[in-house]
Amino acid sequence: MQPKPPELLKTVVIVGGGTAGWMTAAALSTALRGRYQIRLVESDEIGIVGVGEATIPMIQVFNRIIGVDENDFLRETQGTFKLGIEFVNWGRLGDRYMHGFGPVGQALWTVPFDQYWHRMNGLGRAQDLGAYSITRMAALANKFMPARDDLENSPLNHIAHAYHFDASLYARYLRKLCEGRGVQRIEGKIVSVSQQEAGEHAGHVQALQLENGQRVEGDLFIDCSGMRALLIEQTLKTGYEDWTHWLPCDRALAVPCESVLPLTPYTRSTAHRAGWQWRIPLQHRIGNGHVFSSQSISEDEAAATLLANLDGKPLAEPRLIKFRTGMRRKSWHKNVVAIGLSSGFLEPLESTSIHLIQAAIQRLIDFFPDRGFNPVDVEEFNRQNRFDYESVRDFIILHYHLNQRQDSDFWKACTSMEVPESLRQKMALYRAHGRIVRFNNELFSEVAWLQVMQGQNLRPEAHHPLADLMPEQEVFDYLEGVRGVIGKCVDVMPDHAAYIKKFCAAKPPAKM
Ligand SMILES: Cc1cc2nc3c(=O)[nH]c(=O)nc-3n(C[C@H](O)[C@H](O)[C@H](O)COP(=O)(O)OP(=O)(O)OC[C@H]3O[C@@H](n4cnc5c(N)ncnc54)[C@H](O)[C@@H]3O)c2cc1C
C-alpha cells in the first residue's frame, strides 16, 4: 500500500513569550521552513517568570540548530560560561565537591577510569576525584576556553561548557531573532479559550479570545503559559502528578546582587537548613535564590538566610516564587502540547528545565502532527517526555537523599525517605562495585552520577575485579599522568573574565 500524503496543518499558535515560548518559536521557525504560520501570544501585563539563568552543555546544540553565534548570544544576554556546579554542605556541613561537565580521567579499554581510581583511593594513593577533571580544575582556577577540536588526545579537547545568562534578555534576544524569521507576535491577555464541540476532534482547542477583542485561531497550540498552564490544565484538565513527597521544597526567593571578583565560571549551590541557595554569576550582576520548604521554615527566615549569604550588595527586594514539583499527566493532549513550566516543574538544582524545554521541542519536531493527530504519536511523545522528567527527578532526589546532615529535621527526613525504585537500583549498583548504569540514554551520564554519589560520600564496598589486573604502580602512574597533564592544560587556559572581555563583553547595563 502506498502511504497517503499527510494533510498538513496551517497555523501553529504558541501561548506565552517566556523562555519556553520563544525557544519553541525559534526552533519551529527554523524547522518548518516558512511552510506554516507561527503566531506567539504573550501578555506584557502578566510578564514572564524571569528566572532560569543556568544551563547545561546541550544548549550549544540548540543554539547551533537555530543558528545562534555563541559570542553574540553572550554579549546580548550578559552571559558567562559555566563549567559545572559546585555543591557546598550537601553531604556533611563543610563538604564541597563539584559536578563538572565532561569526562573525569581518561578512558582505558577494560574498565572505566573511575574503577582504577576507586582501587587507588582504597589504597590511599589517589587524589580527590575532581583532580582528574579538567572542567573542575579549570573552574576552581577561574579559567575558561572552549574545547580545542584540533587537539584530539588532549584534555583541552574534553572541555564541556554551558552558559549563565539573564533570562529576560534571553527572551528578548530570541524574540528579535524569531520576528526576523516571520514569527508573528501578538500582545494581549487571553481571557477565554474555545474548543471544538463535536466530531473526530471534539475538545480540540480552536481559538483564543483576547481581552482586546482579538480572536486567534490555530490548528496546533503549544502551551508555554508557564505555571498557569492555561490550555493543558485550565482548559483540558489534564491532571498533575505531585512529587513533593520526594522533593519537599515549594518556594524560591530570588534576588540579584552586585558582582564581585573573580568572575567564576560555575554555578554554586549551597545547602541551608531547609533547602539550598543558588549563585549564578553574570557579567552585570550575580543571580541568587533560596529554594526552601515552607513546611520547615518561614519566608522571613528564608529571606534572612538568602540575604546573609550574598557576595555583593542586593540590587532589589527578594521576589517570592511558589511552585509544586511534579509533572503534567500528559504533556500532549488533543491538539495542545505543553512545553516549559506548563508541563511540569523540577527545581533548578542541576539547571535542567531549559534542557527539558529543548528536549520537548526536539520531540515535537520528531512527532510533528498532521491533521489526523494520530494517538500513537501522541502517546510516544508523552512516554518519552515522562522518561526525561523521571530520570532528572531521580538525579535531583539523589542529592537530597544522600546527605549526612544531622542539623535539621528537613535533612533527616530526606535521608530516611523511600526513594523511587529506579534510583534505589542505581545506588545499590554503585554501593556494590562502584558500577553506574545509564538507563536508556538518560540525560545524565555515568560521570555525572559518579561525581554526585562520590561527592556526597556514598562509597562502593568493592571495585570492579578487572581493575586489579593492572599492576598497582602502573595504575598509580597512569592516574598521576592524567592529573599532571590536566594541571599543565589548566595553566595555559585564559582567565574566564579575560576570555569574556576579549570575545563577548556585553555593553554596560542600564542603571536598575
Ligand atoms: C526559582 C526558579 C529558578 C529556576 N532556575 C532555572 C535554572 O537555573 N535553569 C533552568 O534551566 N531553569 C530554571 N528554572 C526554570 C525556568 O525558569 C523555566 O523553565 C523557564 O523560564 C521557562 O518558563 P516558561 O516560558 O515556561 O514560563 P514563563 O516565563 O512564566 O512564561 C509564561 C508566558 O505565558 C504568558 N501568559 C500566561 N498567561 C497568559 C494569558 N492569560 N494571556 C497571554 N499570555 C499569558 C506570560 O505572559 C509569559 O509570556 C527556574 C525556575 C524557577 C521557578
The ligand as a MOL file (V3000), in Angstrom:
LIG
                    3D

  0  0  0     0  0            999 V3000
M  V30 BEGIN CTAB
M  V30 COUNTS 53 58 0 0 0
M  V30 BEGIN ATOM
M  V30 1 C 13.0250 29.6680 41.0930 0
M  V30 2 C 13.3170 29.1080 39.7470 0
M  V30 3 C 14.6310 29.0290 39.2870 0
M  V30 4 C 14.9140 28.4730 38.0420 0
M  V30 5 N 16.2080 28.3400 37.6160 0
M  V30 6 C 16.4730 27.6840 36.4670 0
M  V30 7 C 17.8000 27.4800 36.0100 0
M  V30 8 O 18.7700 27.9490 36.6060 0
M  V30 9 N 17.9910 26.7880 34.8590 0
M  V30 10 C 16.9500 26.2900 34.1450 0
M  V30 11 O 17.1790 25.6170 33.1360 0
M  V30 12 N 15.6860 26.5330 34.5210 0
M  V30 13 C 15.4190 27.1890 35.6480 0
M  V30 14 N 14.1320 27.4230 36.0230 0
M  V30 15 C 13.0570 27.0820 35.1150 0
M  V30 16 C 12.9400 28.1870 34.0600 0
M  V30 17 O 12.7700 29.4350 34.7020 0
M  V30 18 C 11.7630 27.9260 33.1560 0
M  V30 19 O 11.8410 26.6250 32.6680 0
M  V30 20 C 11.7720 28.8740 32.0050 0
M  V30 21 O 11.8750 30.1970 32.4300 0
M  V30 22 C 10.5320 28.6960 31.1670 0
M  V30 23 O 9.4430 29.3680 31.6880 0
M  V30 24 P 8.1490 29.4140 30.7900 0
M  V30 25 O 8.4760 30.0650 29.4970 0
M  V30 26 O 7.5550 28.0520 30.7610 0
M  V30 27 O 7.1490 30.3200 31.6480 0
M  V30 28 P 7.0940 31.9110 31.8740 0
M  V30 29 O 8.4070 32.5590 31.8330 0
M  V30 30 O 6.2730 32.0840 33.1170 0
M  V30 31 O 6.2670 32.4600 30.6420 0
M  V30 32 C 4.8660 32.3350 30.5710 0
M  V30 33 C 4.3510 33.1950 29.4390 0
M  V30 34 O 2.9570 32.9600 29.2770 0
M  V30 35 C 2.3010 34.2000 29.1610 0
M  V30 36 N 0.9140 34.0690 29.6400 0
M  V30 37 C 0.4750 33.4210 30.7350 0
M  V30 38 N -0.8630 33.5690 30.8490 0
M  V30 39 C -1.2630 34.3070 29.7850 0
M  V30 40 C -2.5110 34.8010 29.3420 0
M  V30 41 N -3.6510 34.6010 30.0190 0
M  V30 42 N -2.5460 35.5290 28.2140 0
M  V30 43 C -1.4210 35.7730 27.4920 0
M  V30 44 N -0.2030 35.3390 27.8740 0
M  V30 45 C -0.1320 34.6120 29.0070 0
M  V30 46 C 3.1210 35.1590 30.0220 0
M  V30 47 O 2.9110 36.4920 29.6760 0
M  V30 48 C 4.5290 34.6920 29.6620 0
M  V30 49 O 4.9390 35.3170 28.4630 0
M  V30 50 C 13.8500 28.0040 37.2440 0
M  V30 51 C 12.5290 28.1410 37.6770 0
M  V30 52 C 12.2560 28.6840 38.9260 0
M  V30 53 C 10.8310 28.8200 39.3660 0
M  V30 END ATOM
M  V30 BEGIN BOND
M  V30 1 1 1 2
M  V30 2 1 2 3
M  V30 3 2 2 52
M  V30 4 2 3 4
M  V30 5 1 4 5
M  V30 6 1 4 50
M  V30 7 2 5 6
M  V30 8 1 6 7
M  V30 9 1 6 13
M  V30 10 2 7 8
M  V30 11 1 7 9
M  V30 12 1 9 10
M  V30 13 2 10 11
M  V30 14 1 10 12
M  V30 15 2 12 13
M  V30 16 1 13 14
M  V30 17 1 14 15
M  V30 18 1 14 50
M  V30 19 1 15 16
M  V30 20 1 16 17
M  V30 21 1 16 18
M  V30 22 1 18 19
M  V30 23 1 18 20
M  V30 24 1 20 21
M  V30 25 1 20 22
M  V30 26 1 22 23
M  V30 27 1 23 24
M  V30 28 2 24 25
M  V30 29 1 24 26
M  V30 30 1 24 27
M  V30 31 1 27 28
M  V30 32 2 28 29
M  V30 33 1 28 30
M  V30 34 1 28 31
M  V30 35 1 31 32
M  V30 36 1 32 33
M  V30 37 1 33 34
M  V30 38 1 33 48
M  V30 39 1 34 35
M  V30 40 1 35 36
M  V30 41 1 35 46
M  V30 42 1 36 37
M  V30 43 1 36 45
M  V30 44 2 37 38
M  V30 45 1 38 39
M  V30 46 1 39 40
M  V30 47 2 39 45
M  V30 48 1 40 41
M  V30 49 2 40 42
M  V30 50 1 42 43
M  V30 51 2 43 44
M  V30 52 1 44 45
M  V30 53 1 46 47
M  V30 54 1 46 48
M  V30 55 1 48 49
M  V30 56 2 50 51
M  V30 57 1 51 52
M  V30 58 1 52 53
M  V30 END BOND
M  V30 END CTAB
M  END
